[in-house]
Amino acid sequence: MNFTYDFTVKDVSDAYNGAVGILWEVLMGEHIHIGGEKETQRLADKLGVISGSYILDICSALGGPARFLAKNYNASVLGVDITQTMLDKATARTQEAELQDKVEFRMGNALDLPVKSNSIDIVWGQDAWCYITDKSKLIQEAVRVCKPGGKIGFTDWILGTNPLSKEEADTLYEFMIFPNLETVDGYKVLLERNNCQVLEIENLQDDFTSHMQYYHAKIKEIKDTVIEEFGEELYKIAEGGIKAWKEAAEHKKVTRGLWIAEKPKGR
Ligand SMILES: C[S@@+](CC[C@H](N)C(=O)[O-])C[C@H]1O[C@@H](n2cnc3c(N)ncnc32)[C@H](O)[C@@H]1O
């Protein structure tokens, strides 16, 4: 069963303007997704990123992946994000790394991308599209901006093969501020509905579960630092929330997937 919660884009950007972005960076590093740099490289290789590729990262956050793609693949990257603090940090770190000629960030909503149609070689997303209220419109936008013959590749947190109860969903979605979650097949259907050819799908259940176990152990390990920086209340919420996600992952009720698709040439 799928669940829907009334979280708006403002709820998400308020959270990322505040402690949420900092806390996730403490746990995950500046690639704010499961697996860090290694996963960015894996997705880039699957998508065939080459020197000169023009990549759009939808929900680019701190821009860790954008800079990695520019530095290691000589790609040009445009990051779009809705949170001002994330854009400011991403821009400052990019200047510090002297990558501003290759990497640009724009304020924008994934549901109305400030990007021209048919202009992007590779549309990219990592562990962030779970925040988007309307997944159907999101995929439509991703396909709109992609060049004919270009690729769309992303990872995302999704529902697993075993069902969540309403009570479990309340805890998990509310902790993460997720308005809804897709499934492995759900994204496939949305991509195909937009005439894309789905080239590859992965259900990364074991990897997701072991990372959740790692993040739960890590937050307990750095408890004192977290309390000092964010207070006891936030520590309790974060530890409890990550524990709930870890347990749901262990029961295959939530997982993470990867999709690679191609927009047809003639479109
Ligand atoms: C988990 S972080 C993304 C991490 C990033 N993809 C990475 O791998 O480093 C989630 C980001 O999504 C952004 N976001 C959420 N909803 C959005 C929307 N509707 N449009 C644009 N950005 C959004 C948030 O501001 C936040 O920076």
The ligand as an SDF file (V2000), in Angstrom:
LIG
                    3D

 27 29  0  0  0  0  0  0  0  0999 V2000
   19.1410   14.2570    0.3160 C   0  0  0  0  0  0  0  0  0  0  0  0
   19.4370   15.8440   -0.3110 S   0  0  0  0  0  0  0  0  0  0  0  0
   20.0450   15.5140   -1.9280 C   0  0  0  0  0  0  0  0  0  0  0  0
   21.4070   14.9680   -1.9600 C   0  0  0  0  0  0  0  0  0  0  0  0
   22.1260   15.0840   -3.2740 C   0  0  0  0  0  0  0  0  0  0  0  0
   21.3720   14.5130   -4.3600 N   0  0  0  0  0  0  0  0  0  0  0  0
   23.4540   14.3770   -3.1340 C   0  0  0  0  0  0  0  0  0  0  0  0
   23.5610   13.2390   -3.6130 O   0  0  0  0  0  0  0  0  0  0  0  0
   24.3770   14.9420   -2.5190 O   0  0  0  0  0  0  0  0  0  0  0  0
   17.8220   16.4160   -0.7120 C   0  0  0  0  0  0  0  0  0  0  0  0
   17.8210   17.7560   -1.4400 C   0  0  0  0  0  0  0  0  0  0  0  0
   16.6230   17.8290   -2.2050 O   0  0  0  0  0  0  0  0  0  0  0  0
   16.2350   19.1810   -2.2550 C   0  0  0  0  0  0  0  0  0  0  0  0
   14.8210   19.2330   -2.6720 N   0  0  0  0  0  0  0  0  0  0  0  0
   13.7630   18.6830   -2.0490 C   0  0  0  0  0  0  0  0  0  0  0  0
   12.6360   18.9170   -2.7230 N   0  0  0  0  0  0  0  0  0  0  0  0
   12.9800   19.6240   -3.8300 C   0  0  0  0  0  0  0  0  0  0  0  0
   12.2590   20.1440   -4.9380 C   0  0  0  0  0  0  0  0  0  0  0  0
   10.9310   19.9910   -5.0520 N   0  0  0  0  0  0  0  0  0  0  0  0
   12.9550   20.7840   -5.8990 N   0  0  0  0  0  0  0  0  0  0  0  0
   14.2910   20.9720   -5.8100 C   0  0  0  0  0  0  0  0  0  0  0  0
   15.0250   20.5100   -4.7730 N   0  0  0  0  0  0  0  0  0  0  0  0
   14.3800   19.8300   -3.7920 C   0  0  0  0  0  0  0  0  0  0  0  0
   16.5030   19.6710   -0.8420 C   0  0  0  0  0  0  0  0  0  0  0  0
   16.5700   21.0640   -0.7920 O   0  0  0  0  0  0  0  0  0  0  0  0
   17.8130   18.9740   -0.5210 C   0  0  0  0  0  0  0  0  0  0  0  0
   18.9050   19.8050   -0.7900 O   0  0  0  0  0  0  0  0  0  0  0  0
  1  2  1  0
  2  3  1  0
  2 10  1  0
  3  4  1  0
  4  5  1  0
  5  6  1  0
  5  7  1  0
  7  8  2  0
  7  9  1  0
 10 11  1  0
 11 12  1  0
 11 26  1  0
 12 13  1  0
 13 14  1  0
 13 24  1  0
 14 15  1  0
 14 23  1  0
 15 16  2  0
 16 17  1  0
 17 18  1  0
 17 23  2  0
 18 19  1  0
 18 20  2  0
 20 21  1  0
 21 22  2  0
 22 23  1  0
 24 25  1  0
 24 26  1  0
 26 27  1  0
M  CHG  2   2   1   9  -1
M  END
$$$$
